């Protein structure tokens, strides 16, 4: 499932990068323009250990007044959740998760987008708390399941977004988290969850607002049916 929270606003996807006095931490990669079937994003293709994942972000022009983004995330299976920050390390999280991914692994049922989550969350200690009331999210039917991979396409709308450096700064370093820990749901609807950061992997990438802003944003929303 996909989830996100507020104290540290992030979109989930990550891996830990370590450094020491004898080694140099690689510079974060720069998200590049990527288009397919009328849908374009600024996309970062990331490697976390043996896993590969990608995060694509599309934003409307700032003067449109819209406070929303489109996210196209591809994550390895199985996993617990992935997320990424929407600004510096004190910003909220955008969290992505698949609810009952166990059914995907044995082929007993097809993917059901109602089991996907794309939310905003707030960091609390060594965890992120998802809150479905922070943002309105729609999952696109363009989301797809591939062998060993899940592609999740979503539209996230929240007044909080225009306050994040993703919108306000020409360039932002976003931190991605990938965790094998399943979300711990706090309600029967599987909407509010605790997402443990302990044991997760993190990696960063550079998002340039000019690259991720698209004049045809509203047309892309229509293409995705969301």
C-alpha positions in Angstrom: 0.0 0.0 0.0 1.0 3.6 -0.4 0.8 6.0 2.5 2.0 9.5 3.5 2.2 11.7 6.5 2.8 15.3 7.7 5.5 16.1 10.2 7.8 14.9 7.4 5.7 15.0 4.3 7.0 12.3 2.0 6.2 10.0 -0.9 7.4 6.6 0.1 10.3 5.0 -1.7 13.8 4.7 -0.3 17.1 3.0 0.5 19.9 3.8 2.9 23.1 5.3 1.7 26.1 5.1 4.0 29.3 7.1 4.0 32.5 7.1 6.0 35.7 9.0 6.2 37.2 6.8 3.5 34.3 6.8 1.1 32.3 9.5 -0.7 28.5 9.4 -0.8 27.4 9.6 -4.4 25.6 12.8 -5.4 21.8 12.4 -5.7 20.7 11.8 -9.3 18.6 14.3 -11.2 15.1 13.5 -12.2 14.8 13.5 -16.0 11.8 14.1 -18.3 10.0 10.9 -19.2 6.8 10.5 -21.3 4.6 7.6 -22.2 1.1 7.4 -23.7 0.4 11.1 -23.2 1.6 11.2 -19.6 4.8 13.0 -18.7 6.8 13.3 -15.4 10.2 14.2 -14.1 11.4 10.7 -13.2 14.2 9.4 -11.0 15.3 5.8 -11.7 16.8 4.6 -8.4 18.7 1.6 -7.1 18.4 0.5 -3.6 20.7 -2.5 -3.0 19.5 -5.1 -5.5 16.2 -3.4 -5.9 15.3 -0.9 -8.6 12.4 1.6 -8.4 11.4 4.8 -10.0 9.5 7.9 -8.9 7.9 10.2 -11.5 6.3 13.5 -10.5 4.2 15.9 -12.6 3.0 19.3 -11.3 0.6 21.9 -12.7 1.9 25.5 -13.4 2.2 27.4 -10.1 0.1 30.2 -11.4 -2.8 27.8 -12.1 -3.6 27.9 -8.3 -3.8 24.1 -8.2 -2.3 22.4 -5.2 -1.8 18.8 -6.4 0.6 16.4 -8.1 0.5 13.3 -10.3 2.8 10.5 -9.1 3.9 7.5 -11.2 5.8 5.1 -8.9 7.3 1.7 -9.8 8.3 -0.4 -6.8 9.7 -4.0 -6.4 7.5 -6.8 -5.0 7.2 -7.9 -2.3 7.5 -4.8 -0.1 5.8 -3.2 2.8 5.5 0.4 1.6 7.5 3.1 -0.1 7.5 6.9 0.4 9.2 10.1 -0.4 9.5 13.5 1.1 8.0 16.5 -0.6 10.8 18.8 0.4 13.6 18.9 3.0 13.7 16.4 5.8 11.3 18.3 8.0 8.6 18.2 5.3 5.6 15.8 5.2 5.8 12.4 3.5 4.0 11.0 0.4 3.4 7.4 1.2 2.6 4.6 -1.3 1.5 1.1 -0.3 -0.3 -2.0 -1.5 -2.7 -3.4 1.0 -2.9 -7.1 0.5 0.0 -7.8 -1.8 0.2 -11.4 -0.6 -2.5 -12.2 -3.1 -0.3 -11.0 -5.9 2.5 -13.4 -5.1 0.5 -16.7 -5.5 -1.6 -15.5 -8.4 -4.8 -16.3 -6.5 -6.4 -13.0 -7.5 -5.8 -10.0 -9.9 -4.7 -6.6 -8.6 -7.5 -4.6 -7.2 -6.8 -0.8 -7.2 -9.1 -0.4 -4.1 -6.2 -2.1 -2.2 -3.7 0.6 -3.2 -3.0 3.6 -1.0 -1.3 6.9 -1.9 -1.5 9.3 1.0 0.3 12.1 2.9 1.7 11.4 6.3 3.5 12.9 9.3 6.6 11.6 10.9 6.3 10.7 14.6 9.6 9.5 16.1 10.8 6.5 14.0 7.5 6.1 12.2 5.1 7.8 9.8 1.4 8.1 10.5 -0.8 8.1 7.5 -3.9 10.3 7.5 -6.5 10.0 4.8 -8.0 13.4 5.8 -4.8 15.3 4.8 -5.2 14.8 1.1 -7.7 13.6 -1.5 -6.2 10.8 -3.6 -7.4 9.0 -6.7 -5.6 5.9 -8.0 -5.6 5.6 -11.8 -6.6 2.4 -13.6 -3.3 2.9 -15.4 -1.7 1.3 -12.3 -0.5 -2.1 -13.2 1.1 -5.3 -11.9 4.1 -6.8 -13.5 6.3 -9.8 -12.6 8.1 -8.6 -9.5 6.9 -5.0 -9.9 4.0 -2.8 -9.1 3.3 0.5 -10.9 1.1 2.9 -9.0 -0.2 6.0 -10.7 -2.1 8.5 -8.5 -3.4 12.1 -8.3 -2.8 13.8 -4.9 -4.7 17.0 -4.0 -4.0 18.9 -0.7 -3.6 22.5 0.3 -0.4 21.4 2.0 1.4 20.7 -1.3 1.8 24.4 -2.3 3.6 25.0 1.0 6.3 22.4 0.2 9.6 23.1 -1.4 8.5 20.8 -4.2 6.3 23.8 -5.2 8.2 26.8 -3.7 11.8 26.0 -4.6 13.4 25.8 -8.1 15.3 22.7 -6.9 14.6 20.2 -4.1 16.4 17.1 -2.8 13.7 14.5 -2.1 14.4 11.5 0.2 12.9 8.2 -0.9 12.2 5.3 1.6 11.6 1.7 0.8 10.6 -0.7 3.6 9.8 -4.3 3.9 7.7 -3.7 7.0 4.0 -3.9 6.3 1.8 -0.9 7.4 0.1 -1.4 10.7 -3.5 -0.4 10.2 -5.4 1.4 13.0 -8.9 1.2 11.5 -11.1 -1.4 9.8 -11.1 0.5 6.5 -7.3 0.2 6.3 -6.9 3.9 5.8 -4.9 5.1 8.8 -1.7 3.3 9.5 1.6 3.4 11.3 4.6 3.0 8.9 7.8 2.0 10.7 11.0 3.7 9.4 13.2 1.3 11.4 15.2 -1.0 9.0 14.1 0.9 5.9 16.4 1.9 3.0 16.7 5.5 1.8 18.1 7.3 -1.2 17.8 10.8 -2.5 17.2 12.5 -5.8 17.1 16.0 -7.1 13.7 17.3 -8.4 13.8 20.5 -10.5 10.4 22.3 -10.5 10.9 23.5 -14.1 11.4 19.9 -15.3 8.4 18.6 -13.4 5.9 21.3 -14.3 3.7 20.7 -17.4 1.5 23.2 -19.1 -0.8 20.4 -20.3 -1.2 19.1 -16.7 -5.0 19.1 -16.8 -5.0 17.2 -20.1 -2.8 14.5 -18.6 -5.3 14.2 -15.7 -7.9 13.5 -18.3 -5.7 10.9 -20.1 -5.3 9.1 -16.8 -9.0 9.2 -16.0 -8.5 10.8 -12.6 
